[in-house]
């Protein structure tokens, strides 16, 4: 079933792989270029925080666009907006202009992720949601890794890397615009207030907030940290790529583990391992780049799956017609965390010591682990979280009947006879 569902959304997955490549290139490129232009660490941190302010607005707007024009048309318009923002940043090298354009980029990219993740969630169920989101994120991280490596061949001081990013954003539209793509019917989705999510799955919300704060630190000021400790431009790209590569490799096995065992325990273990690795990295000098790369890969492997675990855990307690609103709410919460994370790390680095970059990350991930273990002690795992073994997956190619049935299932899930917000059976308590 999982393979069939993945094939049904293969065009979307191809598109999001290219979007991930562009996102990874842009954040590292701006960090490097800003340092070359003499921007202070705090200025770069604030510019990067604008991206996540835009994230908040994009996550709010995306569900409305989905209902108004559909998944594909909304996706195309937002991708065009992201392309324009990148080109403007290449033309005007100014902190204020970059701040505004990073806001625009954050708005567009956030909405693209809401569209993609909502689309995937409506095509999955509790038996394979962790695996489905993991496959999606593996492809995203593969794009991010390749994006970092491309920067090793494109001089950040020139117009070329900006042009490459804009070109790839436009190319990303081809898979979903030029193929027969199945998308869920866009009936009115249920609004999911944050209060409901906090009641049903507070761990998912807390984790999304903290993990996105750590991600903002990495993407926003990670290149600044690497440059400050003495790594070259080429080494900086490997530094960034190693972290993402580790996350890419770990997504699927950790996602499968979370489908078999209590997601909260898997999440807690990943978080505490990430905290220990971050502390180790805070003490490794630039004279040992190979060791840095290896530990960075291990850190990415432990830290990056936390977002998909938080998303899957939260959706275990929602019905499918709540998932568009819930995805937007989770991204908004994460956006707030990201707004806090990048500037806070930048301030600690500029007015304190550079190693505080990783110390702060260790504090954040320790908090996630402690809270996850606490939630495990308060309530049993989600009753409908069932493992779906890989041996049960059908190897047959999807037929027209299968695709039609998936669409019909999505239509039924979006249609409810009343306006109440249902809660899945067995999820009447706090998790």
Secondary structure, DSSP 4 states (H G I P E B T S, - for coil): -HHHHHHHTHHHHHHHHHHHHHHHHHHHHHHHHHHHTT--HHHHHHHHHHHHHHHHHHHHHHHHHHHHH-HHHHHHHHHHHHHHHHHHHHH---HHHHHHHHHHHHHHHHHHHHHHHHHHHHT--TTTHHHHHHHHHHHHHHHHHHHHHHHTTS-TTSSHHHHHHHHHHHHTTHHHHSS-------PPPPP--HHHHHHHHHHHHHHHHHHHHHHHHHHHHHHHHHHHTT--HHHHHHHHHHHHHHHHHHHHHHHHHHHHS-HHHHHHHHHHHHHHHHHHHTT--GGGHHHHHHHHHHHHHHHTHHHHHHHHHHHTTS-GGGHHHHHHHHHHHHHHHHHHHHHHHHHHHHHS-TTHHHHHHHHHHHHHHHHHHHHHHHSPPPTT-----GGGS--SPPPHHHHHHHHHHHHHHH--SSS-----TT--S--
